[in-house]
Amino acid sequence: MAVYIALLRGINVGGKHVVKMAELKRLFEELGCKRVETYIQSGNVLFESDEAEAELRRKLERGFEAAFGFFSSIILRTSAEWKAIIAGCPFTEQEIAEAEASSDVECQYAAMLPEPPGSDDIARLETHRSENETYRIAGRDVYLLFRNNGIRNSKLANQLQKLSVPATVRNWKTMNKLAALAEALER
């Protein structure tokens, strides 16, 4: 069985689409996932499954919509893929340190997509790259680095929601915490 990390898009944000983590955990268990754990209220679920990603994703999205009455895109990564995302961070230590020094808020993020962005999507992102907001794409993952104001009012980050494929974003602290939780689940 593989350890998966599921990222649900757009739940428990700004008081909209509220889902209790205990109910989400129960749903994943009912859908056949094993050793299910959740992490914080933003829709992070860790579990084991022997199903292939594409079929598993469709099953989880259908089950979620049936249970909660609204659709949420679910992005899946295996624990091994998650470790590779973290290890593959394309920003240098100096770039990260400079961004952190310029801001009082989180500056490093990753956006996960179910498939790589197309050329039109990349062009859309490129028009919003600046000295203070930059990104790098690796397959179906987009690494983001923000200076000064963080992600909150970012024009670049707003473009992620306009891509032709769903995207969900997590800050780097959450990325690392989910990696540690997945590693513990593998034991």
MARDRENBA-164776 format. One record per atom (N, C-alpha, C): x, y, z; atom name. Coordinates in steps of 0.02 Angstrom, whole numbers. Example, Ala and Ser with C-alpha at 12.3 -4.5 7.8 and 13.67 -1.06 7.14 Angstrom:
REM residues 2
px:660 | py:-284 | pz:390 | atome:N
px:615 | py:-225 | pz:390 | atome:CA
px:660 | py:-165 | pz:390 | atome:C
px:642 | py:-112 | pz:354 | atome:N
px:684 | py:-53 | pz:357 | atome:CA
px:645 | py:2 | pz:394 | atome:C
This chain:
REM residues 187
px:42 | py:-60 | pz:0 | atome:N
px:0 | py:0 | pz:0 | atome:CA
px:43 | py:62 | pz:0 | atome:C
px:21 | py:112 | pz:-36 | atome:N
px:56 | py:176 | pz:-38 | atome:CA
px:25 | py:224 | pz:14 | atome:C
px:68 | py:266 | pz:41 | atome:N
px:44 | py:320 | pz:83 | atome:CA
px:31 | py:379 | pz:37 | atome:C
px:-30 | py:405 | pz:40 | atome:N
px:-51 | py:463 | pz:0 | atome:CA
px:-62 | py:523 | pz:44 | atome:C
px:-51 | py:581 | pz:14 | atome:N
px:-71 | py:644 | pz:44 | atome:CA
px:-123 | py:674 | pz:-3 | atome:C
px:-182 | py:687 | pz:24 | atome:N
px:-236 | py:718 | pz:-15 | atome:CA
px:-243 | py:790 | pz:7 | atome:C
px:-246 | py:834 | pz:-41 | atome:N
px:-256 | py:905 | pz:-29 | atome:CA
px:-323 | py:925 | pz:-59 | atome:C
px:-369 | py:946 | pz:-16 | atome:N
px:-434 | py:968 | pz:-40 | atome:CA
px:-433 | py:1043 | pz:-52 | atome:C
px:-459 | py:1063 | pz:-108 | atome:N
px:-457 | py:1133 | pz:-128 | atome:CA
px:-520 | py:1169 | pz:-104 | atome:C
px:-510 | py:1226 | pz:-71 | atome:N
px:-566 | py:1271 | pz:-57 | atome:CA
px:-612 | py:1252 | pz:-1 | atome:C
px:-589 | py:1213 | pz:47 | atome:N
px:-633 | py:1200 | pz:104 | atome:CA
px:-608 | py:1239 | pz:165 | atome:C
px:-655 | py:1258 | pz:207 | atome:N
px:-641 | py:1294 | pz:269 | atome:CA
px:-600 | py:1357 | pz:258 | atome:C
px:-614 | py:1392 | pz:205 | atome:N
px:-580 | py:1455 | pz:190 | atome:CA
px:-631 | py:1512 | pz:197 | atome:C
px:-617 | py:1557 | pz:242 | atome:N
px:-661 | py:1615 | pz:251 | atome:CA
px:-731 | py:1597 | pz:273 | atome:C
px:-739 | py:1542 | pz:309 | atome:N
px:-804 | py:1521 | pz:333 | atome:CA
px:-849 | py:1489 | pz:281 | atome:C
px:-821 | py:1477 | pz:221 | atome:N
px:-860 | py:1446 | pz:168 | atome:CA
px:-841 | py:1372 | pz:162 | atome:C
px:-890 | py:1333 | pz:140 | atome:N
px:-879 | py:1261 | pz:129 | atome:CA
px:-846 | py:1229 | pz:189 | atome:C
px:-878 | py:1237 | pz:246 | atome:N
px:-851 | py:1212 | pz:309 | atome:CA
px:-860 | py:1136 | pz:313 | atome:C
px:-805 | py:1102 | pz:327 | atome:N
px:-804 | py:1030 | pz:335 | atome:CA
px:-764 | py:1013 | pz:397 | atome:C
px:-795 | py:977 | pz:443 | atome:N
px:-760 | py:956 | pz:503 | atome:CA
px:-712 | py:899 | pz:486 | atome:C
px:-652 | py:903 | pz:514 | atome:N
px:-602 | py:853 | pz:497 | atome:CA
px:-622 | py:783 | pz:519 | atome:C
px:-659 | py:777 | pz:573 | atome:N
px:-683 | py:710 | pz:594 | atome:CA
px:-729 | py:680 | pz:541 | atome:C
px:-771 | py:722 | pz:511 | atome:N
px:-817 | py:698 | pz:459 | atome:CA
px:-778 | py:681 | pz:395 | atome:C
px:-727 | py:720 | pz:380 | atome:N
px:-685 | py:707 | pz:321 | atome:CA
px:-647 | py:641 | pz:331 | atome:C
px:-620 | py:631 | pz:389 | atome:N
px:-585 | py:569 | pz:404 | atome:CA
px:-632 | py:509 | pz:396 | atome:C
px:-691 | py:515 | pz:424 | atome:N
px:-741 | py:461 | pz:420 | atome:CA
px:-758 | py:445 | pz:347 | atome:C
px:-766 | py:497 | pz:305 | atome:N
px:-782 | py:487 | pz:234 | atome:CA
px:-725 | py:448 | pz:200 | atome:C
px:-664 | py:468 | pz:211 | atome:N
px:-607 | py:433 | pz:180 | atome:CA
px:-606 | py:360 | pz:201 | atome:C
px:-620 | py:348 | pz:264 | atome:N
px:-622 | py:278 | pz:289 | atome:CA
px:-679 | py:240 | pz:255 | atome:C
px:-737 | py:271 | pz:249 | atome:N
px:-794 | py:238 | pz:215 | atome:CA
px:-779 | py:223 | pz:142 | atome:C
px:-736 | py:263 | pz:112 | atome:N
px:-718 | py:253 | pz:41 | atome:CA
px:-659 | py:204 | pz:33 | atome:C
px:-641 | py:171 | pz:87 | atome:N
px:-591 | py:118 | pz:83 | atome:CA
px:-520 | py:137 | pz:99 | atome:C
px:-507 | py:198 | pz:119 | atome:N
px:-439 | py:219 | pz:137 | atome:CA
px:-422 | py:191 | pz:206 | atome:C
px:-360 | py:175 | pz:216 | atome:N
px:-336 | py:146 | pz:279 | atome:CA
px:-293 | py:196 | pz:317 | atome:C
px:-292 | py:189 | pz:383 | atome:N
px:-249 | py:228 | pz:428 | atome:CA
px:-254 | py:303 | pz:412 | atome:C
px:-315 | py:328 | pz:409 | atome:N
px:-329 | py:397 | pz:389 | atome:CA
px:-313 | py:446 | pz:446 | atome:C
px:-278 | py:499 | pz:429 | atome:N
px:-263 | py:554 | pz:475 | atome:CA
px:-277 | py:619 | pz:439 | atome:C
px:-297 | py:670 | pz:477 | atome:N
px:-304 | py:737 | pz:448 | atome:CA
px:-254 | py:783 | pz:482 | atome:C
px:-239 | py:837 | pz:449 | atome:N
px:-194 | py:888 | pz:477 | atome:CA
px:-222 | py:957 | pz:463 | atome:C
px:-231 | py:994 | pz:514 | atome:N
px:-262 | py:1061 | pz:516 | atome:CA
px:-327 | py:1064 | pz:476 | atome:C
px:-360 | py:1120 | pz:478 | atome:N
px:-427 | py:1126 | pz:451 | atome:CA
px:-431 | py:1141 | pz:377 | atome:C
px:-373 | py:1146 | pz:343 | atome:N
px:-375 | py:1168 | pz:273 | atome:CA
px:-381 | py:1111 | pz:223 | atome:C
px:-396 | py:1051 | pz:247 | atome:N
px:-409 | py:996 | pz:201 | atome:CA
px:-348 | py:957 | pz:180 | atome:C
px:-310 | py:933 | pz:229 | atome:N
px:-252 | py:890 | pz:217 | atome:CA
px:-267 | py:822 | pz:247 | atome:C
px:-265 | py:769 | pz:206 | atome:N
px:-281 | py:702 | pz:230 | atome:CA
px:-225 | py:655 | pz:210 | atome:C
px:-201 | py:616 | pz:258 | atome:N
px:-151 | py:565 | pz:245 | atome:CA
px:-183 | py:498 | pz:254 | atome:C
px:-165 | py:450 | pz:212 | atome:N
px:-196 | py:384 | pz:216 | atome:CA
px:-156 | py:333 | pz:175 | atome:C
px:-175 | py:271 | pz:181 | atome:N
px:-146 | py:218 | pz:141 | atome:CA
px:-199 | py:191 | pz:93 | atome:C
px:-176 | py:173 | pz:33 | atome:N
px:-221 | py:143 | pz:-16 | atome:CA
px:-179 | py:105 | pz:-67 | atome:C
px:-208 | py:53 | pz:-95 | atome:N
px:-173 | py:17 | pz:-149 | atome:CA
px:-203 | py:34 | pz:-217 | atome:C
px:-248 | py:84 | pz:-219 | atome:N
px:-279 | py:105 | pz:-282 | atome:CA
px:-233 | py:153 | pz:-320 | atome:C
px:-241 | py:153 | pz:-386 | atome:N
px:-204 | py:199 | pz:-429 | atome:CA
px:-231 | py:270 | pz:-420 | atome:C
px:-188 | py:318 | pz:-430 | atome:N
px:-205 | py:388 | pz:-415 | atome:CA
px:-267 | py:413 | pz:-453 | atome:C
px:-270 | py:403 | pz:-517 | atome:N
px:-325 | py:432 | pz:-557 | atome:CA
px:-393 | py:406 | pz:-534 | atome:C
px:-399 | py:341 | pz:-525 | atome:N
px:-463 | py:311 | pz:-503 | atome:CA
px:-479 | py:332 | pz:-432 | atome:C
px:-428 | py:333 | pz:-390 | atome:N
px:-437 | py:352 | pz:-320 | atome:CA
px:-461 | py:424 | pz:-315 | atome:C
px:-431 | py:467 | pz:-353 | atome:N
px:-450 | py:538 | pz:-352 | atome:CA
px:-523 | py:546 | pz:-372 | atome:C
px:-544 | py:514 | pz:-426 | atome:N
px:-614 | py:519 | pz:-448 | atome:CA
px:-661 | py:493 | pz:-394 | atome:C
px:-644 | py:437 | pz:-364 | atome:N
px:-687 | py:408 | pz:-312 | atome:CA
px:-693 | py:455 | pz:-252 | atome:C
px:-637 | py:484 | pz:-231 | atome:N
px:-638 | py:529 | pz:-174 | atome:CA
px:-678 | py:593 | pz:-189 | atome:C
px:-669 | py:621 | pz:-249 | atome:N
px:-706 | py:681 | pz:-267 | atome:CA
px:-781 | py:668 | pz:-271 | atome:C
px:-801 | py:612 | pz:-301 | atome:N
px:-872 | py:596 | pz:-304 | atome:CA
px:-901 | py:584 | pz:-234 | atome:C
px:-864 | py:547 | pz:-193 | atome:N
px:-887 | py:534 | pz:-125 | atome:CA
px:-892 | py:597 | pz:-84 | atome:C
px:-843 | py:642 | pz:-92 | atome:N
px:-844 | py:705 | pz:-56 | atome:CA
px:-905 | py:746 | pz:-75 | atome:C
px:-918 | py:753 | pz:-140 | atome:N
px:-974 | py:793 | pz:-163 | atome:CA
px:-1040 | py:764 | pz:-139 | atome:C
px:-1046 | py:698 | pz:-140 | atome:N
px:-1108 | py:666 | pz:-117 | atome:CA
px:-1117 | py:677 | pz:-42 | atome:C
px:-1063 | py:675 | pz:-4 | atome:N
px:-1068 | py:681 | pz:69 | atome:CA
px:-1079 | py:753 | pz:92 | atome:C
px:-1047 | py:801 | pz:59 | atome:N
px:-1047 | py:870 | pz:84 | atome:CA
px:-1086 | py:919 | pz:41 | atome:C
px:-1110 | py:897 | pz:-17 | atome:N
px:-1153 | py:939 | pz:-58 | atome:CA
px:-1119 | py:992 | pz:-100 | atome:C
px:-1054 | py:990 | pz:-105 | atome:N
px:-1018 | py:1035 | pz:-150 | atome:CA
px:-955 | py:1000 | pz:-174 | atome:C
px:-929 | py:1022 | pz:-230 | atome:N
px:-870 | py:991 | pz:-260 | atome:CA
px:-806 | py:1022 | pz:-234 | atome:C
px:-757 | py:982 | pz:-221 | atome:N
px:-690 | py:1004 | pz:-204 | atome:CA
px:-641 | py:963 | pz:-244 | atome:C
px:-598 | py:996 | pz:-282 | atome:N
px:-544 | py:960 | pz:-317 | atome:CA
px:-498 | py:930 | pz:-264 | atome:C
px:-478 | py:869 | pz:-276 | atome:N
px:-432 | py:835 | pz:-230 | atome:CA
px:-368 | py:819 | pz:-269 | atome:C
px:-313 | py:844 | pz:-243 | atome:N
px:-248 | py:832 | pz:-273 | atome:CA
px:-214 | py:779 | pz:-231 | atome:C
px:-188 | py:727 | pz:-263 | atome:N
px:-155 | py:672 | pz:-228 | atome:CA
px:-81 | py:670 | pz:-245 | atome:C
px:-41 | py:655 | pz:-195 | atome:N
px:30 | py:640 | pz:-204 | atome:CA
px:47 | py:582 | pz:-157 | atome:C
px:90 | py:538 | pz:-180 | atome:N
px:115 | py:486 | pz:-135 | atome:CA
px:167 | py:518 | pz:-89 | atome:C
px:182 | py:482 | pz:-36 | atome:N
px:233 | py:506 | pz:10 | atome:CA
px:300 | py:515 | pz:-26 | atome:C
px:317 | py:470 | pz:-71 | atome:N
px:380 | py:475 | pz:-109 | atome:CA
px:379 | py:538 | pz:-153 | atome:C
px:322 | py:551 | pz:-185 | atome:N
px:317 | py:612 | pz:-227 | atome:CA
px:324 | py:674 | pz:-184 | atome:C
px:294 | py:672 | pz:-124 | atome:N
px:296 | py:730 | pz:-79 | atome:CA
px:368 | py:744 | pz:-59 | atome:C
px:405 | py:692 | pz:-40 | atome:N
px:475 | py:701 | pz:-22 | atome:CA
px:514 | py:731 | pz:-80 | atome:C
px:499 | py:708 | pz:-141 | atome:N
px:534 | py:734 | pz:-200 | atome:CA
px:518 | py:808 | pz:-212 | atome:C
px:456 | py:828 | pz:-198 | atome:N
px:438 | py:899 | pz:-205 | atome:CA
px:480 | py:941 | pz:-158 | atome:C
px:486 | py:920 | pz:-97 | atome:N
px:525 | py:958 | pz:-48 | atome:CA
px:599 | py:958 | pz:-66 | atome:C
px:625 | py:900 | pz:-83 | atome:N
px:696 | py:895 | pz:-101 | atome:CA
px:712 | py:934 | pz:-165 | atome:C
px:662 | py:941 | pz:-208 | atome:N
px:673 | py:974 | pz:-273 | atome:CA
px:661 | py:1049 | pz:-272 | atome:C
px:654 | py:1078 | pz:-214 | atome:N
px:642 | py:1151 | pz:-211 | atome:CA
px:695 | py:1187 | pz:-253 | atome:C
px:674 | py:1224 | pz:-303 | atome:N
px:722 | py:1255 | pz:-349 | atome:CA
px:751 | py:1322 | pz:-325 | atome:C
px:725 | py:1348 | pz:-270 | atome:N
px:750 | py:1412 | pz:-245 | atome:CA
px:812 | py:1401 | pz:-203 | atome:C
px:861 | py:1445 | pz:-210 | atome:N
px:922 | py:1438 | pz:-172 | atome:CA
px:910 | py:1460 | pz:-100 | atome:C
px:954 | py:1440 | pz:-56 | atome:N
px:949 | py:1462 | pz:14 | atome:CA
px:952 | py:1538 | pz:18 | atome:C
px:993 | py:1568 | pz:-25 | atome:N
px:998 | py:1641 | pz:-25 | atome:CA
px:932 | py:1673 | pz:-46 | atome:C
px:900 | py:1648 | pz:-99 | atome:N
px:836 | py:1675 | pz:-122 | atome:CA
px:784 | py:1670 | pz:-66 | atome:C
px:782 | py:1614 | pz:-33 | atome:N
px:733 | py:1604 | pz:21 | atome:CA
px:748 | py:1650 | pz:79 | atome:C
px:811 | py:1656 | pz:98 | atome:N
px:831 | py:1699 | pz:154 | atome:CA
px:813 | py:1772 | pz:139 | atome:C
px:825 | py:1794 | pz:77 | atome:N
px:809 | py:1863 | pz:58 | atome:CA
px:733 | py:1875 | pz:61 | atome:C
px:694 | py:1826 | pz:38 | atome:N
px:622 | py:1833 | pz:41 | atome:CA
px:598 | py:1835 | pz:113 | atome:C
px:625 | py:1791 | pz:154 | atome:N
px:605 | py:1790 | pz:225 | atome:CA
px:623 | py:1856 | pz:260 | atome:C
px:681 | py:1883 | pz:244 | atome:N
px:703 | py:1946 | pz:275 | atome:CA
px:659 | py:2005 | pz:254 | atome:C
px:627 | py:2001 | pz:196 | atome:N
px:587 | py:2057 | pz:171 | atome:CA
px:514 | py:2055 | pz:194 | atome:C
px:496 | py:2003 | pz:232 | atome:N
px:425 | py:1994 | pz:247 | atome:CA
px:414 | py:1970 | pz:319 | atome:C
px:358 | py:1988 | pz:346 | atome:N
px:339 | py:1964 | pz:413 | atome:CA
px:293 | py:1903 | pz:408 | atome:C
px:276 | py:1883 | pz:347 | atome:N
px:230 | py:1827 | pz:336 | atome:CA
px:265 | py:1772 | pz:296 | atome:C
px:232 | py:1716 | pz:290 | atome:N
px:259 | py:1660 | pz:251 | atome:CA
px:277 | py:1683 | pz:181 | atome:C
px:332 | py:1657 | pz:155 | atome:N
px:353 | py:1679 | pz:89 | atome:CA
px:361 | py:1621 | pz:40 | atome:C
px:364 | py:1560 | pz:64 | atome:N
px:377 | py:1503 | pz:21 | atome:CA
px:316 | py:1456 | pz:20 | atome:C
px:295 | py:1437 | pz:-41 | atome:N
px:235 | py:1396 | pz:-50 | atome:CA
px:246 | py:1347 | pz:-107 | atome:C
px:202 | py:1299 | pz:-110 | atome:N
px:199 | py:1254 | pz:-168 | atome:CA
px:126 | py:1246 | pz:-188 | atome:C
px:114 | py:1248 | pz:-252 | atome:N
px:48 | py:1235 | pz:-280 | atome:CA
px:51 | py:1167 | pz:-314 | atome:C
px:4 | py:1124 | pz:-299 | atome:N
px:1 | py:1058 | pz:-330 | atome:CA
px:-58 | py:1056 | pz:-378 | atome:C
px:-47 | py:1025 | pz:-436 | atome:N
px:-97 | py:1019 | pz:-488 | atome:CA
px:-103 | py:945 | pz:-505 | atome:C
px:-160 | py:923 | pz:-532 | atome:N
px:-167 | py:853 | pz:-550 | atome:CA
px:-126 | py:833 | pz:-612 | atome:C
px:-108 | py:883 | pz:-651 | atome:N
px:-67 | py:872 | pz:-711 | atome:CA
px:-28 | py:935 | pz:-725 | atome:C
px:25 | py:931 | pz:-765 | atome:N
px:65 | py:991 | pz:-778 | atome:CA
px:23 | py:1045 | pz:-812 | atome:C
px:39 | py:1108 | pz:-798 | atome:N
px:3 | py:1162 | pz:-830 | atome:CA
px:21 | py:1165 | pz:-904 | atome:C
px:-27 | py:1186 | pz:-945 | atome:N
px:-15 | py:1193 | pz:-1017 | atome:CA
px:21 | py:1258 | pz:-1033 | atome:C
px:38 | py:1266 | pz:-1095 | atome:N
px:76 | py:1325 | pz:-1116 | atome:CA
px:36 | py:1390 | pz:-1105 | atome:C
px:-30 | py:1388 | pz:-1115 | atome:N
px:-71 | py:1448 | pz:-1102 | atome:CA
px:-70 | py:1465 | pz:-1027 | atome:C
px:-72 | py:1413 | pz:-985 | atome:N
px:-70 | py:1425 | pz:-913 | atome:CA
px:-3 | py:1455 | pz:-893 | atome:C
px:51 | py:1429 | pz:-921 | atome:N
px:117 | py:1455 | pz:-905 | atome:CA
px:123 | py:1528 | pz:-928 | atome:C
px:97 | py:1543 | pz:-986 | atome:N
px:98 | py:1612 | pz:-1011 | atome:CA
px:60 | py:1658 | pz:-963 | atome:C
px:3 | py:1635 | pz:-938 | atome:N
px:-37 | py:1675 | pz:-890 | atome:CA
px:4 | py:1689 | pz:-827 | atome:C
px:38 | py:1638 | pz:-801 | atome:N
px:79 | py:1648 | pz:-741 | atome:CA
px:137 | py:1696 | pz:-756 | atome:C
px:167 | py:1686 | pz:-813 | atome:N
px:227 | py:1726 | pz:-831 | atome:CA
px:212 | py:1801 | pz:-832 | atome:C
px:152 | py:1820 | pz:-853 | atome:N
px:136 | py:1891 | pz:-855 | atome:CA
px:131 | py:1922 | pz:-786 | atome:C
px:129 | py:1881 | pz:-734 | atome:N
px:123 | py:1906 | pz:-666 | atome:CA
px:187 | py:1895 | pz:-624 | atome:C
px:238 | py:1869 | pz:-656 | atome:N
px:303 | py:1861 | pz:-621 | atome:CA
px:332 | py:1930 | pz:-611 | atome:C
px:362 | py:1941 | pz:-553 | atome:N
px:395 | py:2005 | pz:-539 | atome:CA
px:453 | py:1993 | pz:-492 | atome:C
px:487 | py:2046 | pz:-475 | atome:N
px:543 | py:2040 | pz:-428 | atome:CA
px:519 | py:2014 | pz:-360 | atome:C
px:457 | py:2032 | pz:-342 | atome:N
px:429 | py:2013 | pz:-277 | atome:CA
px:387 | py:1950 | pz:-278 | atome:C
px:369 | py:1926 | pz:-337 | atome:N
px:327 | py:1866 | pz:-343 | atome:CA
px:354 | py:1823 | pz:-399 | atome:C
px:382 | py:1766 | pz:-382 | atome:N
px:411 | py:1724 | pz:-433 | atome:CA
px:389 | py:1651 | pz:-423 | atome:C
px:400 | py:1612 | pz:-474 | atome:N
px:381 | py:1542 | pz:-472 | atome:CA
px:429 | py:1501 | pz:-515 | atome:C
px:428 | py:1436 | pz:-503 | atome:N
px:463 | py:1389 | pz:-546 | atome:CA
px:418 | py:1327 | pz:-550 | atome:C
px:413 | py:1298 | pz:-609 | atome:N
px:371 | py:1240 | pz:-620 | atome:CA
px:414 | py:1178 | pz:-627 | atome:C
px:393 | py:1125 | pz:-593 | atome:N
px:426 | py:1060 | pz:-600 | atome:CA
px:369 | py:1009 | pz:-609 | atome:C
px:357 | py:990 | pz:-671 | atome:N
px:303 | py:943 | pz:-685 | atome:CA
px:236 | py:971 | pz:-667 | atome:C
px:203 | py:939 | pz:-619 | atome:N
px:136 | py:962 | pz:-599 | atome:CA
px:136 | py:999 | pz:-533 | atome:C
px:194 | py:1026 | pz:-516 | atome:N
px:202 | py:1065 | pz:-455 | atome:CA
px:231 | py:1134 | pz:-471 | atome:C
px:205 | py:1185 | pz:-437 | atome:N
px:228 | py:1253 | pz:-447 | atome:CA
px:256 | py:1278 | pz:-381 | atome:C
px:319 | py:1295 | pz:-381 | atome:N
px:352 | py:1323 | pz:-322 | atome:CA
px:344 | py:1399 | pz:-325 | atome:C
px:326 | py:1428 | pz:-268 | atome:N
px:312 | py:1500 | pz:-265 | atome:CA
px:355 | py:1533 | pz:-211 | atome:C
px:380 | py:1592 | pz:-226 | atome:N
px:419 | py:1630 | pz:-177 | atome:CA
px:397 | py:1703 | pz:-181 | atome:C
px:379 | py:1730 | pz:-122 | atome:N
px:353 | py:1798 | pz:-118 | atome:CA
px:397 | py:1840 | pz:-72 | atome:C
px:411 | py:1900 | pz:-95 | atome:N
px:446 | py:1948 | pz:-53 | atome:CA
px:396 | py:2002 | pz:-33 | atome:C
px:409 | py:2034 | pz:22 | atome:N
px:371 | py:2090 | pz:48 | atome:CA
px:303 | py:2071 | pz:76 | atome:C
px:252 | py:2060 | pz:34 | atome:N
px:184 | py:2053 | pz:59 | atome:CA
px:158 | py:1982 | pz:64 | atome:C
px:198 | py:1933 | pz:46 | atome:N
px:174 | py:1864 | pz:49 | atome:CA
px:121 | py:1850 | pz:-4 | atome:C
px:82 | py:1799 | pz:9 | atome:N
px:35 | py:1774 | pz:-41 | atome:CA
px:-33 | py:1809 | pz:-40 | atome:C
px:-49 | py:1840 | pz:16 | atome:N
px:-117 | py:1866 | pz:26 | atome:CA
px:-143 | py:1910 | pz:-32 | atome:C
px:-106 | py:1958 | pz:-53 | atome:N
px:-128 | py:2003 | pz:-107 | atome:CA
px:-90 | py:1992 | pz:-171 | atome:C
px:-64 | py:1933 | pz:-180 | atome:N
px:-22 | py:1918 | pz:-237 | atome:CA
px:-62 | py:1911 | pz:-302 | atome:C
px:-41 | py:1947 | pz:-353 | atome:N
px:-72 | py:1940 | pz:-419 | atome:CA
px:-53 | py:1873 | pz:-450 | atome:C
px:9 | py:1852 | pz:-438 | atome:N
px:31 | py:1787 | pz:-464 | atome:CA
px:-10 | py:1731 | pz:-434 | atome:C
px:-18 | py:1731 | pz:-368 | atome:N
px:-56 | py:1678 | pz:-335 | atome:CA
px:-129 | py:1677 | pz:-359 | atome:C
px:-158 | py:1735 | pz:-371 | atome:N
px:-226 | py:1738 | pz:-396 | atome:CA
px:-234 | py:1703 | pz:-463 | atome:C
px:-181 | py:1704 | pz:-503 | atome:N
px:-183 | py:1672 | pz:-569 | atome:CA
px:-186 | py:1596 | pz:-564 | atome:C
px:-162 | py:1568 | pz:-509 | atome:N
px:-164 | py:1495 | pz:-500 | atome:CA
px:-235 | py:1469 | pz:-502 | atome:C
px:-282 | py:1508 | pz:-477 | atome:N
px:-352 | py:1486 | pz:-476 | atome:CA
px:-385 | py:1492 | pz:-544 | atome:C
px:-351 | py:1524 | pz:-591 | atome:N
px:-378 | py:1533 | pz:-658 | atome:CA
px:-348 | py:1485 | pz:-709 | atome:C
px:-306 | py:1440 | pz:-686 | atome:N
px:-276 | py:1391 | pz:-732 | atome:CA
px:-328 | py:1343 | pz:-759 | atome:C
px:-312 | py:1310 | pz:-812 | atome:N
px:-359 | py:1262 | pz:-842 | atome:CA
px:-362 | py:1197 | pz:-803 | atome:C
px:-319 | py:1189 | pz:-754 | atome:N
px:-320 | py:1130 | pz:-709 | atome:CA
px:-324 | py:1156 | pz:-638 | atome:C
px:-357 | py:1118 | pz:-593 | atome:N
px:-362 | py:1141 | pz:-524 | atome:CA
px:-293 | py:1145 | pz:-491 | atome:C
px:-286 | py:1192 | pz:-446 | atome:N
px:-225 | py:1200 | pz:-407 | atome:CA
px:-242 | py:1213 | pz:-335 | atome:C
px:-203 | py:1185 | pz:-290 | atome:N
px:-211 | py:1201 | pz:-220 | atome:CA
px:-142 | py:1215 | pz:-191 | atome:C
px:-139 | py:1264 | pz:-147 | atome:N
px:-76 | py:1291 | pz:-122 | atome:CA
px:-67 | py:1276 | pz:-48 | atome:C
px:-5 | py:1259 | pz:-29 | atome:N
px:12 | py:1250 | pz:41 | atome:CA
px:77 | py:1287 | pz:55 | atome:C
px:82 | py:1316 | pz:116 | atome:N
px:144 | py:1350 | pz:133 | atome:CA
px:198 | py:1298 | pz:149 | atome:C
px:260 | py:1319 | pz:150 | atome:N
px:316 | py:1273 | pz:157 | atome:CA
px:317 | py:1238 | pz:225 | atome:C
px:294 | py:1273 | pz:277 | atome:N
px:291 | py:1241 | pz:343 | atome:CA
px:242 | py:1182 | pz:341 | atome:C
px:185 | py:1192 | pz:310 | atome:N
px:136 | py:1138 | pz:303 | atome:CA
px:164 | py:1082 | pz:260 | atome:C
px:200 | py:1099 | pz:208 | atome:N
px:231 | py:1049 | pz:165 | atome:CA
px:277 | py:1003 | pz:206 | atome:C
px:318 | py:1034 | pz:247 | atome:N
px:365 | py:995 | pz:288 | atome:CA
px:330 | py:955 | pz:342 | atome:C
px:278 | py:983 | pz:371 | atome:N
px:240 | py:946 | pz:422 | atome:CA
px:206 | py:885 | pz:392 | atome:C
px:176 | py:894 | pz:333 | atome:N
px:144 | py:837 | pz:300 | atome:CA
px:195 | py:784 | pz:281 | atome:C
px:256 | py:804 | pz:262 | atome:N
px:309 | py:755 | pz:248 | atome:CA
px:325 | py:714 | pz:310 | atome:C
px:330 | py:748 | pz:367 | atome:N
px:345 | py:712 | pz:429 | atome:CA
px:288 | py:665 | pz:449 | atome:C
px:227 | py:687 | pz:441 | atome:N
px:170 | py:645 | pz:457 | atome:CA
px:166 | py:584 | pz:410 | atome:C
px:181 | py:594 | pz:347 | atome:N
px:181 | py:539 | pz:299 | atome:CA
px:236 | py:489 | pz:315 | atome:C
px:294 | py:514 | pz:334 | atome:N
px:349 | py:469 | pz:353 | atome:CA
px:330 | py:428 | pz:414 | atome:C
px:297 | py:458 | pz:463 | atome:N
px:275 | py:421 | pz:522 | atome:CA
px:223 | py:369 | pz:503 | atome:C
px:180 | py:384 | pz:456 | atome:N
px:129 | py:337 | pz:435 | atome:CA
px:160 | py:277 | pz:397 | atome:C
px:216 | py:288 | pz:366 | atome:N
px:250 | py:234 | pz:329 | atome:CA
px:281 | py:182 | pz:376 | atome:C
px:292 | py:201 | pz:438 | atome:N
px:326 | py:154 | pz:485 | atome:CA
px:279 | py:101 | pz:508 | atome:C
